[in-house]
Amino acid sequence: MAVWQDNLRRLLNQKEVLIIHGNIRDTAYLTEEGNLVRGLTDLINRTGRELGYDKTVSWGSFFDHEGRGHSPMWSLEKITPLNGGEPEIRETESQDRVSDVLHRWLEEEITSIDEKKIFIINYIDKITAYAPDGMYSEPTAELVTLIQKIIENISENNRLIMIALRDTMIPVEYYTNSPRVAVMEIPLPDRAERHLYYSTTLSSTNISSDQIDLLSNITEGLYMKDLENILSDVLAELDENQEPSSSMLRKIVNRYRIGTEEDPWSGIPLTGPPKGLLDSAENWFLERVVGQDHAVREIVNAIKKARSGVVGLASGGQSKPKATFFFAGPTGVGKTFLAKKLAEYLFDTEEAFIRFDMSEFKEEHTVSKLIGSPPGYVGYDQGGQLTNAIKNRPFSVILFDEIEKAHPKIMDIFLQILDDGRLTDSRGQTVFFTESVIIFTSNIGTRTVDSMGNPTSEQRELDEIINDSGLSESERERRVREHFTGKVREFFMYEISRRELLNRIGSHIIAFNYLNKADSQVNIIENKLKDISENFRDKFAGRGYRLHFSPELTDYFLEGYGDSISEFGGRGLVNALEDEIGNIVADQLLMAEEMGMSDINFEVYLDGDVIRCRRS
């Protein structure tokens, strides 16, 4: 039996009043025998019968004598004998039906000791909705008072169960300082329930115990309704193929978890250029990301684990994101660029790259921007930026940039993402991160002040390592990586006291190198010039314009901006290229436009010490 069902039995024995919230709308609930009980009211009836109650009085459901919908819903009560006999429908004719029913319960029924009854109010949050300021309208205030009197006067042999979508949507007056009241949540089916359900229903098929374990693991966060649909689809596949595979099971689950059977992860080629994971992937990244060989190797190893399906084996959870990284290092060395290229490698487009600037989340209340505003607040109907983005693109690389600038409380939402691979937004809708890659970036290790405004020696310690002439190049790189890794750990452990988040990131803190090697700088310059040529061609394709650079420009920019690249990374070079090249190319473009020219090659070349541009 599920833990929450044990709690339901225990609390019905101990408390006169229960407030139940959470997964109250599921189509069925699983018993300890592996059978399904249809609907929460039937489960309460079953539990009440086992505990020796005589009747349940259920109010606030859509039903009539024939079981069809009936309006208004608050006019009907269903009285169900728990020891045999047909249910009775009691209808209230009064215009003020809600008040009439509550008055009758209070004055005639809840104090009775003749029978043991369970009174059930469905959707209590609709009868008396929570008012944030505690100021209720006069009719609502009367109903709140009536229910409080029922709570105070119900006899010990009777029980009152109030059912709501969320406990935060009902008046706090019902349970604050109320020793007779308990609040309990119905969770989504846990792994034990899911395993019981699938092992019971699939025991006579040719699905192996390992595949049942897989189904139990990857269906975390789904409703019983989803589990039933998945079972139906699995049985249909077995009727057609008779050869179930793990890939087939994952595709079926993804229909209900993320709304698609698509699985780009399984499409990653294992061998062959240009992206073969076993023999070409590392070169694919190294051709695009300069000077960060260590980071590239870590990324490729993580992709291999995700592609092979071994993620989560040690922890037993297979609903985690495919990979989690923490990119640490100085600005401009390629942290964001590598994340973009990872999205291109995995999903064939940089549009699968989603970036959040965490400097926008310095205040605790800004968490609503990620998961949505609470009910009643501005923006509630829009949802959250993060949850909406993942709902629309479940296969993505998500970058949380400069994570150290976010409010520490906001980081708590990452615990659920990294642990369970899912997040519930303010509207109660769950989105899944199981097919995504999570990346945090930070400049921790180069700061002069910490997140609380206190001076820090990070930059000074880093400078000492860089300027130590007694270190070999490989030893210096190793020491720099250790510096960044150590400072990130100190940040989580001592500065914001979030060791639990550090534990989720684990050993995946990747320190980026400074770009101070001449060959790395040459590669960066050549790649940037190539990017400018390609972007120019795309932008002016309608006019047939092309832009070329003479080879000597590489040495020119290396001499002029090598130190800037070492200190500020590739961003300093981008600014320089835009200034030096942009000005002279702009003149030639405007002249060509004035003369109505098309199909032109523009060449940027070095004339002595001066950069010039000519057209042909």
C-alpha positions as CSV (number, residue, x, y, z in Angstrom):
1,M,0.0,0.0,0.0
2,A,1.2,3.5,-0.8
3,V,2.6,5.5,2.1
4,W,-0.1,8.2,1.6
5,Q,-2.8,5.6,1.8
6,D,-1.4,4.4,5.1
7,N,-1.4,8.0,6.3
8,L,-5.0,8.3,5.2
9,R,-6.0,5.3,7.4
10,R,-3.9,6.5,10.3
11,L,-5.3,10.1,10.2
12,L,-8.9,8.9,9.9
13,N,-8.3,7.1,13.2
14,Q,-6.6,10.0,14.9
15,K,-8.2,13.2,13.6
16,E,-11.8,14.3,13.2
17,V,-11.0,16.5,10.1
18,L,-8.7,15.9,7.1
19,I,-7.8,18.4,4.4
20,I,-6.6,16.4,1.4
21,H,-4.8,18.1,-1.5
22,G,-2.5,17.3,-4.4
23,N,-3.2,14.5,-6.9
24,I,-6.9,14.5,-6.3
25,R,-8.1,14.3,-9.9
26,D,-6.3,11.2,-11.0
27,T,-8.5,8.6,-12.7
28,A,-7.5,5.8,-10.4
29,Y,-5.4,4.9,-7.3
30,L,-3.5,1.7,-6.8
31,T,-4.2,-0.7,-3.9
32,E,-1.7,-2.9,-2.1
33,E,-2.9,-5.9,-4.2
34,G,-2.1,-4.0,-7.5
35,N,-5.8,-3.3,-8.2
36,L,-7.1,0.1,-9.3
37,V,-9.8,2.0,-7.4
38,R,-11.6,4.5,-9.7
39,G,-11.6,7.9,-8.2
40,L,-10.8,9.4,-4.8
41,T,-14.3,9.2,-3.5
42,D,-14.4,5.4,-4.1
43,L,-11.0,5.1,-2.4
44,I,-12.3,7.0,0.7
45,N,-15.4,4.7,0.7
46,R,-13.2,1.6,0.5
47,T,-11.0,2.9,3.3
48,G,-14.0,3.9,5.4
49,R,-15.5,0.5,5.1
50,E,-12.3,-1.2,6.2
51,L,-12.2,1.2,9.3
52,G,-15.8,0.4,10.3
53,Y,-17.7,3.5,9.1
54,D,-21.3,3.1,8.2
55,K,-21.8,5.8,5.5
56,T,-20.2,8.5,3.5
57,V,-21.9,11.8,2.6
58,S,-20.2,13.2,-0.5
59,W,-21.0,16.7,-1.5
60,G,-19.8,18.8,-4.4
61,S,-19.5,16.3,-7.2
62,F,-21.2,16.3,-10.6
63,F,-23.7,13.4,-10.6
64,D,-27.4,12.7,-10.6
65,H,-29.6,9.7,-10.2
66,E,-28.4,8.3,-13.6
67,G,-24.8,9.2,-13.0
68,R,-24.8,12.0,-15.5
69,G,-23.7,15.6,-15.0
70,H,-26.0,17.8,-13.0
71,S,-26.1,21.5,-12.4
72,P,-25.9,23.2,-10.1
73,M,-23.4,20.8,-8.4
74,W,-23.8,22.2,-4.9
75,S,-27.5,21.0,-4.8
76,L,-26.6,17.3,-4.6
77,E,-25.2,15.0,-1.9
78,K,-24.5,11.3,-2.4
79,I,-25.1,9.2,0.7
80,T,-23.3,5.8,0.2
81,P,-23.9,2.9,2.7
82,L,-20.6,1.2,3.3
83,N,-22.1,-2.1,4.4
84,G,-24.3,-2.8,1.4
85,G,-27.3,-1.1,-0.2
86,E,-27.8,1.4,-2.9
87,P,-26.5,5.0,-2.7
88,E,-29.0,7.7,-2.1
89,I,-29.1,11.1,-3.8
90,R,-30.2,14.0,-1.6
91,E,-31.1,17.2,-3.4
92,T,-31.3,20.7,-1.8
93,E,-34.0,22.9,-3.2
94,S,-33.0,26.1,-1.4
95,Q,-31.7,29.0,-3.5
96,D,-28.8,29.3,-1.0
97,R,-27.7,25.7,-1.4
98,V,-24.2,25.9,0.1
99,S,-25.3,27.6,3.3
100,D,-28.3,25.3,3.6
101,V,-26.2,22.1,3.4
102,L,-23.6,23.4,5.9
103,H,-26.3,24.6,8.4
104,R,-28.0,21.2,8.2
105,W,-24.8,19.3,8.7
106,L,-23.9,21.5,11.7
107,E,-27.4,21.5,13.3
108,E,-28.5,17.9,12.6
109,E,-25.8,15.5,11.4
110,I,-22.2,16.0,12.4
111,T,-22.9,15.9,16.1
112,S,-24.9,12.6,15.8
113,I,-23.5,9.6,17.5
114,D,-26.0,7.1,16.1
115,E,-23.8,6.1,13.1
116,K,-20.2,6.5,12.0
117,K,-20.2,8.8,9.0
118,I,-17.5,10.4,6.8
119,F,-18.6,13.8,5.4
120,I,-16.8,14.8,2.2
121,I,-16.6,18.3,0.7
122,N,-15.2,18.2,-2.8
123,Y,-13.5,21.4,-4.1
124,I,-13.5,23.2,-0.8
125,D,-11.3,25.8,-2.4
126,K,-14.2,26.7,-4.7
127,I,-16.7,27.1,-1.9
128,T,-14.4,29.2,0.3
129,A,-11.4,30.4,-1.6
130,Y,-8.3,31.7,0.3
131,A,-8.1,35.5,0.5
132,P,-4.4,36.6,0.7
133,D,-5.3,39.6,2.8
134,G,-7.7,37.6,5.0
135,M,-10.5,39.9,4.0
136,Y,-13.5,37.8,2.8
137,S,-16.7,39.0,1.4
138,E,-19.6,38.8,3.7
139,P,-21.2,35.6,2.2
140,T,-17.8,33.9,2.1
141,A,-17.0,34.9,5.7
142,E,-20.3,33.3,6.8
143,L,-19.3,30.1,5.1
144,V,-15.8,30.1,6.6
145,T,-17.4,30.6,10.0
146,L,-19.9,27.7,9.4
147,I,-17.1,25.3,8.5
148,Q,-15.1,26.3,11.5
149,K,-18.1,25.5,13.7
150,I,-18.4,22.2,12.0
151,I,-14.8,21.5,12.7
152,E,-15.2,22.4,16.4
153,N,-18.4,20.5,17.0
154,I,-18.1,17.3,14.9
155,S,-18.5,14.2,17.1
156,E,-15.6,11.8,17.7
157,N,-17.3,9.0,15.8
158,N,-17.7,11.2,12.6
159,R,-15.1,12.5,10.2
160,L,-15.0,15.5,7.8
161,I,-12.7,15.3,4.7
162,M,-12.2,18.5,2.7
163,I,-10.6,18.1,-0.7
164,A,-8.7,20.9,-2.5
165,L,-6.3,21.1,-5.4
166,R,-3.8,22.9,-3.2
167,D,-3.6,23.5,0.5
168,T,-2.6,27.1,-0.3
169,M,-5.9,27.8,-1.9
170,I,-8.1,27.3,1.2
171,P,-8.5,29.5,4.3
172,V,-5.8,29.0,6.9
173,E,-8.4,29.4,9.6
174,Y,-9.4,25.8,9.0
175,Y,-6.1,24.3,10.1
176,T,-4.2,26.9,12.1
177,N,-4.1,26.1,15.8
178,S,-6.7,23.3,15.1
179,P,-5.7,20.1,17.0
180,R,-8.6,18.2,15.4
181,V,-7.4,19.0,11.8
182,A,-4.7,17.3,9.8
183,V,-3.5,18.3,6.3
184,M,-2.1,15.6,3.9
185,E,-1.0,15.5,0.3
186,I,-1.7,12.8,-2.3
187,P,1.5,12.6,-4.3
188,L,1.9,11.2,-7.8
189,P,2.5,7.4,-7.9
190,D,5.9,6.6,-6.5
191,R,8.3,4.1,-7.9
192,A,7.0,1.2,-5.7
193,E,3.5,1.9,-6.9
194,R,4.6,2.1,-10.5
195,H,6.6,-1.1,-10.2
196,L,3.6,-2.9,-8.6
197,Y,1.3,-1.7,-11.3
198,Y,3.5,-2.8,-14.2
199,S,4.7,-6.0,-12.7
200,T,1.1,-7.0,-12.0
201,T,-0.3,-6.1,-15.4
202,L,2.6,-7.3,-17.5
203,S,3.4,-10.5,-15.7
204,S,1.9,-12.6,-18.4
205,T,3.7,-10.9,-21.3
206,N,7.2,-11.4,-22.6
207,I,8.4,-8.2,-21.1
208,S,11.4,-8.9,-18.9
209,S,11.8,-7.8,-15.3
210,D,14.6,-5.5,-16.4
211,Q,12.2,-3.7,-18.8
212,I,9.5,-3.5,-16.1
213,D,12.2,-1.8,-13.9
214,L,12.9,0.5,-16.7
215,L,9.2,1.5,-17.1
216,S,9.0,2.0,-13.4
217,N,12.0,4.3,-13.4
218,I,11.3,6.5,-16.4
219,T,7.6,7.1,-15.6
220,E,8.4,9.2,-12.5
221,G,6.2,12.3,-12.3
222,L,3.3,10.9,-14.3
223,Y,-0.3,10.4,-13.2
224,M,-2.0,7.0,-13.0
225,K,-4.0,8.0,-16.0
226,D,-0.7,8.3,-17.9
227,L,0.5,4.9,-16.6
228,E,-2.7,3.3,-17.9
229,N,-2.3,4.9,-21.3
230,I,1.4,3.7,-21.4
231,L,0.3,0.2,-20.5
232,S,-2.3,0.2,-23.3
233,D,0.3,1.4,-25.8
234,V,2.8,-1.2,-24.7
235,L,0.3,-4.0,-25.0
236,A,-0.7,-2.7,-28.5
237,E,3.0,-2.8,-29.5
238,L,3.4,-6.3,-28.2
239,D,0.4,-7.5,-30.2
240,E,2.1,-6.2,-33.3
241,N,5.8,-6.9,-32.7
242,Q,6.1,-9.4,-29.9
243,E,9.6,-8.1,-29.4
244,P,9.6,-5.2,-26.9
245,S,12.8,-3.1,-26.7
246,S,14.0,-0.5,-24.3
247,S,14.0,2.1,-27.1
248,M,10.3,1.3,-27.8
249,L,9.4,1.7,-24.2
250,R,11.2,5.0,-23.9
251,K,9.4,6.3,-27.0
252,I,6.0,5.3,-25.6
253,V,6.7,7.0,-22.3
254,N,7.9,10.2,-24.0
255,R,4.4,10.5,-25.7
256,Y,3.0,11.2,-22.2
257,R,6.0,12.8,-20.5
258,I,7.1,15.4,-23.1
259,G,4.4,15.0,-25.8
260,T,6.6,13.5,-28.6
261,E,8.2,10.2,-29.6
262,E,11.1,12.0,-31.0
263,D,14.5,11.0,-29.6
264,P,17.4,12.9,-31.0
265,W,19.7,11.2,-28.4
266,S,19.3,7.9,-30.1
267,G,20.1,9.5,-33.5
268,I,23.6,10.6,-32.4
269,P,25.9,8.5,-34.7
270,L,28.4,6.3,-33.0
271,T,31.1,6.2,-35.7
272,G,32.1,8.1,-38.8
273,P,32.6,11.7,-39.6
274,P,31.7,14.4,-38.8
275,K,29.9,13.6,-35.5
276,G,30.6,9.9,-34.7
277,L,30.6,9.7,-30.9
278,L,33.3,7.1,-30.6
279,D,35.8,8.5,-33.2
280,S,34.9,11.9,-34.5
281,A,32.9,13.9,-31.9
282,E,36.0,15.2,-30.0
283,N,37.5,16.6,-33.3
284,W,34.1,18.1,-34.2
285,F,34.2,20.2,-31.1
286,L,37.9,21.0,-31.2
287,E,37.5,22.4,-34.7
288,R,35.0,24.9,-33.3
289,V,36.1,25.5,-29.7
290,V,39.6,26.7,-29.4
291,G,42.0,26.1,-26.5
292,Q,39.6,24.1,-24.3
293,D,40.6,20.6,-24.9
294,H,40.0,19.5,-21.3
295,A,36.4,20.9,-21.4
296,V,35.7,19.2,-24.7
297,R,36.9,15.8,-23.4
298,E,34.6,16.1,-20.4
299,I,31.6,17.1,-22.6
300,V,32.2,14.2,-25.0
301,N,32.5,11.7,-22.1
302,A,29.2,12.9,-20.7
303,I,27.5,12.6,-24.1
304,K,28.7,9.0,-24.3
305,K,27.1,8.2,-20.9
306,A,23.9,9.8,-21.9
307,R,23.8,8.1,-25.3
308,S,24.5,4.7,-23.7
309,G,21.8,5.1,-21.1
310,V,24.1,4.8,-18.0
311,V,23.1,8.1,-16.5
312,G,21.5,7.6,-13.1
313,L,22.6,4.0,-12.6
314,A,24.4,4.7,-9.3
315,S,21.6,6.8,-7.8
316,G,18.8,4.6,-9.2
317,G,17.1,7.6,-10.8
318,Q,16.7,7.6,-14.6
319,S,14.6,10.7,-14.8
320,K,17.5,13.1,-14.3
321,P,18.7,15.5,-17.0
322,K,21.0,13.8,-19.5
323,A,24.0,15.7,-18.1
324,T,24.8,18.5,-15.7
325,F,27.8,20.8,-15.9
326,F,29.3,23.8,-14.1
327,F,31.5,25.8,-16.4
328,A,34.0,27.9,-14.4
329,G,36.6,30.3,-15.7
330,P,37.5,33.8,-16.8
331,T,35.2,35.8,-19.1
332,G,35.4,35.4,-22.9
333,V,37.1,32.0,-23.0
334,G,34.3,30.1,-24.7
335,K,31.9,28.8,-21.9
336,T,28.8,30.0,-23.6
337,F,30.1,29.3,-27.0
338,L,30.8,25.6,-26.1
339,A,27.3,25.3,-24.7
340,K,25.9,26.6,-28.0
341,K,28.0,24.1,-30.0
342,L,26.8,21.3,-27.7
343,A,23.2,22.2,-28.6
344,E,24.2,22.1,-32.3
345,Y,26.0,18.8,-32.0
346,L,23.1,17.1,-30.1
347,F,20.1,18.6,-31.8
348,D,21.5,20.0,-35.1
349,T,20.6,23.6,-34.3
350,E,21.8,26.3,-32.0
351,E,18.1,27.2,-31.5
352,A,18.0,24.3,-29.0
353,F,20.2,26.5,-26.8
354,I,18.3,28.3,-24.1
355,R,20.1,30.9,-22.0
356,F,19.0,32.6,-18.7
357,D,21.0,35.6,-17.4
358,M,20.9,34.9,-13.7
359,S,21.8,38.5,-12.9
360,E,18.1,39.2,-13.5
361,F,17.3,37.0,-10.5
362,K,19.0,38.8,-7.7
363,E,15.9,39.1,-5.6
364,E,14.1,36.2,-4.0
365,H,10.7,37.1,-5.5
366,T,12.1,36.8,-9.0
367,V,11.7,33.0,-8.9
368,S,8.2,33.8,-10.3
369,K,9.9,34.8,-13.6
370,L,11.2,31.2,-13.9
371,I,8.1,29.2,-12.8
372,G,5.3,31.7,-13.0
373,S,3.5,34.0,-10.6
374,P,1.2,32.6,-7.9
375,P,-2.6,32.7,-8.5
376,G,-4.0,36.1,-8.2
377,Y,-0.8,37.9,-9.1
378,V,0.2,39.7,-12.3
379,G,1.6,37.4,-14.9
380,Y,-0.1,34.2,-13.5
381,D,-1.7,33.4,-16.9
382,Q,1.7,33.7,-18.7
383,G,3.5,30.9,-16.8
384,G,7.2,30.9,-16.2
385,Q,10.0,31.6,-18.6
386,L,11.9,28.4,-17.7
387,T,8.9,26.1,-17.6
388,N,7.4,27.5,-20.8
389,A,10.8,27.2,-22.6
390,I,11.2,23.5,-21.7
391,K,7.6,22.7,-22.4
392,N,8.0,24.1,-25.9
393,R,11.5,22.5,-26.5
394,P,12.1,19.5,-24.2
395,F,15.3,18.6,-26.2
396,S,17.6,21.5,-25.3
397,V,20.8,22.7,-23.7
398,I,19.8,25.1,-20.9
399,L,22.4,27.6,-19.7
400,F,22.1,29.4,-16.4
401,D,24.7,32.2,-16.9
402,E,26.6,33.7,-14.0
403,I,24.7,31.6,-11.5
404,E,26.5,33.3,-8.6
405,K,24.5,36.4,-9.1
406,A,21.2,34.7,-8.5
407,H,19.5,34.9,-5.1
408,P,20.5,31.8,-3.0
409,K,16.8,30.9,-2.5
410,I,16.3,30.7,-6.3
411,M,18.9,27.9,-6.4
412,D,16.5,25.7,-4.5
413,I,14.5,25.0,-7.6
414,F,17.6,23.5,-9.2
415,L,17.5,20.7,-6.6
416,Q,14.3,19.3,-8.0
417,I,15.5,19.7,-11.6
418,L,18.8,17.9,-10.9
419,D,17.3,15.2,-8.7
420,D,13.9,14.4,-10.3
421,G,14.3,15.9,-13.8
422,R,11.1,17.8,-13.5
423,L,9.6,21.1,-12.2
424,T,6.1,22.2,-11.4
425,D,5.1,25.7,-12.4
426,S,2.8,28.1,-10.6
427,R,-0.2,26.6,-12.4
428,G,0.5,23.1,-11.2
429,Q,1.7,21.9,-14.6
430,T,4.8,19.7,-14.6
431,V,7.5,20.0,-17.2
432,F,10.3,17.4,-17.6
433,F,14.0,18.1,-18.0
434,T,14.9,14.4,-18.7
435,E,16.0,15.0,-22.3
436,S,17.9,18.2,-21.6
437,V,21.4,19.2,-20.6
438,I,21.8,21.6,-17.7
439,I,24.8,24.0,-17.6
440,F,25.7,26.6,-15.0
441,T,28.4,29.1,-15.8
442,S,30.2,31.4,-13.4
443,N,33.2,33.8,-13.1
444,I,33.8,32.5,-9.6
445,G,37.6,32.4,-9.1
446,T,38.2,35.8,-10.8
447,R,36.1,38.0,-8.4
448,T,37.4,40.8,-6.2
449,V,34.2,40.9,-4.1
450,D,31.9,38.0,-3.2
451,S,28.1,37.8,-3.6
452,M,27.7,39.6,-0.2
453,G,29.9,42.5,-1.1
454,N,32.9,41.3,0.9
455,P,36.4,41.6,-0.5
456,T,37.9,38.3,-1.8
457,S,41.4,37.3,-2.9
458,E,40.3,35.1,-5.8
459,Q,41.8,37.3,-8.5
460,R,45.0,37.9,-6.6
461,E,45.5,34.1,-6.0
462,L,44.8,33.5,-9.7
463,D,47.3,36.1,-10.8
464,E,50.0,34.5,-8.6
465,I,49.5,31.2,-10.4
466,I,49.5,32.8,-13.9
467,N,52.6,34.9,-13.2
468,D,54.6,32.2,-11.5
469,S,57.5,31.8,-14.0
470,G,58.7,28.6,-12.2
471,L,55.6,26.6,-13.4
472,S,55.6,24.7,-16.7
473,E,52.7,25.4,-19.1
474,S,50.9,22.1,-18.2
475,E,51.4,22.6,-14.5
476,R,50.1,26.2,-14.7
477,E,47.0,24.9,-16.5
478,R,46.5,22.3,-13.9
479,R,46.8,24.8,-11.1
480,V,44.4,27.2,-12.8
481,R,41.8,24.4,-13.1
482,E,42.3,23.5,-9.4
483,H,41.9,27.2,-8.5
484,F,38.5,27.5,-10.2
485,T,37.2,24.2,-9.1
486,G,38.2,24.9,-5.5
487,K,36.6,28.4,-5.5
488,V,33.3,27.0,-6.9
489,R,33.2,24.4,-4.1
490,E,33.9,27.1,-1.5
491,F,31.1,29.2,-3.0
492,F,28.5,26.5,-2.5
493,M,29.7,25.2,0.8
494,Y,30.4,28.4,2.7
495,E,29.2,31.5,0.8
496,I,25.7,30.4,0.1
497,S,25.5,27.2,2.2
498,R,24.1,25.0,-0.6
499,R,26.2,21.9,-0.2
500,E,23.2,19.8,-1.4
501,L,23.3,21.6,-4.8
502,L,27.1,21.0,-5.1
503,N,26.5,17.3,-4.4
504,R,24.1,17.2,-7.4
505,I,26.6,18.8,-9.7
506,G,29.2,16.3,-8.4
507,S,32.5,16.1,-10.3
508,H,31.2,17.9,-13.3
509,I,32.8,21.3,-12.5
510,I,34.8,22.1,-15.7
511,A,37.4,24.8,-15.4
512,F,38.2,26.7,-18.6
513,N,41.8,27.7,-19.6
514,Y,43.0,31.2,-20.4
515,L,43.6,31.7,-24.1
516,N,47.3,32.7,-23.8
517,K,48.9,30.2,-26.2
518,A,49.9,31.7,-29.6
519,D,48.5,28.8,-31.6
520,S,45.2,29.0,-29.8
521,Q,45.0,32.7,-30.4
522,V,45.8,32.2,-34.1
523,N,42.9,29.6,-34.4
524,I,40.5,32.0,-32.6
525,I,41.4,34.9,-35.0
526,E,41.0,32.6,-38.1
527,N,37.7,31.3,-36.8
528,K,36.4,34.8,-36.2
529,L,37.4,36.0,-39.6
530,K,35.7,32.9,-41.1
531,D,32.5,33.6,-39.1
532,I,32.5,37.2,-40.4
533,S,32.8,36.1,-44.0
534,E,30.0,33.6,-43.6
535,N,27.7,36.0,-41.8
536,F,28.5,38.7,-44.5
537,R,27.6,36.3,-47.3
538,D,24.3,35.3,-45.6
539,K,23.3,38.9,-44.9
540,F,24.0,40.2,-48.4
541,A,23.1,37.1,-50.4
542,G,20.4,39.0,-52.3
543,R,23.1,41.4,-53.7
544,G,25.7,38.7,-54.4
545,Y,28.3,40.2,-52.1
546,R,31.3,38.3,-50.8
547,L,33.9,39.2,-48.2
548,H,37.4,37.9,-48.1
549,F,40.4,38.4,-45.9
550,S,44.1,38.3,-46.9
551,P,46.2,35.8,-44.9
552,E,48.5,38.4,-43.4
553,L,45.6,39.8,-41.4
554,T,45.9,36.9,-38.9
555,D,49.4,38.0,-37.9
556,Y,48.3,41.6,-37.8
557,F,45.5,40.9,-35.3
558,L,47.6,38.5,-33.3
559,E,50.3,41.1,-32.8
560,G,47.7,43.8,-31.9
561,Y,45.3,41.9,-29.8
562,G,47.1,38.8,-28.5
563,D,47.4,40.3,-25.0
564,S,43.8,41.3,-25.0
565,I,42.8,37.7,-25.9
566,S,44.9,36.4,-23.1
567,E,43.3,38.7,-20.6
568,F,39.7,39.1,-21.8
569,G,39.2,36.1,-24.1
570,G,37.6,36.1,-27.5
571,R,35.1,38.9,-26.7
572,G,37.9,41.5,-26.8
573,L,38.8,40.3,-30.3
574,V,35.2,40.5,-31.5
575,N,35.0,44.1,-30.5
576,A,38.3,44.9,-32.2
577,L,37.3,43.2,-35.4
578,E,34.0,45.0,-35.6
579,D,35.7,48.3,-35.1
580,E,38.6,47.9,-37.5
581,I,36.9,45.9,-40.2
582,G,33.4,47.3,-39.9
583,N,34.4,50.9,-40.6
584,I,36.3,50.3,-43.8
585,V,33.8,47.7,-45.1
586,A,30.9,50.0,-44.4
587,D,32.3,52.7,-46.7
588,Q,32.7,50.2,-49.6
589,L,29.2,48.8,-49.0
590,L,27.6,52.2,-49.1
591,M,29.5,53.2,-52.3
592,A,28.4,49.9,-54.0
593,E,24.8,50.6,-53.0
594,E,25.0,54.2,-54.3
595,M,26.3,52.9,-57.7
596,G,23.7,50.0,-57.8
597,M,26.4,47.4,-58.0
598,S,25.9,43.7,-57.3
599,D,27.9,40.4,-57.4
600,I,30.9,42.1,-55.8
601,N,33.9,40.6,-54.0
602,F,35.1,42.7,-51.1
603,E,38.7,42.0,-50.0
604,V,40.1,43.3,-46.7
605,Y,44.0,43.4,-46.9
606,L,47.0,44.9,-45.2
607,D,48.6,47.9,-46.9
608,G,51.8,48.4,-44.8
609,D,50.4,49.0,-41.3
610,V,47.0,50.0,-42.5
611,I,43.9,47.8,-43.1
612,R,42.1,48.6,-46.3
613,C,39.2,47.2,-48.3
614,R,38.8,47.0,-52.1
615,R,36.0,45.7,-54.3
616,S,36.2,43.7,-57.5
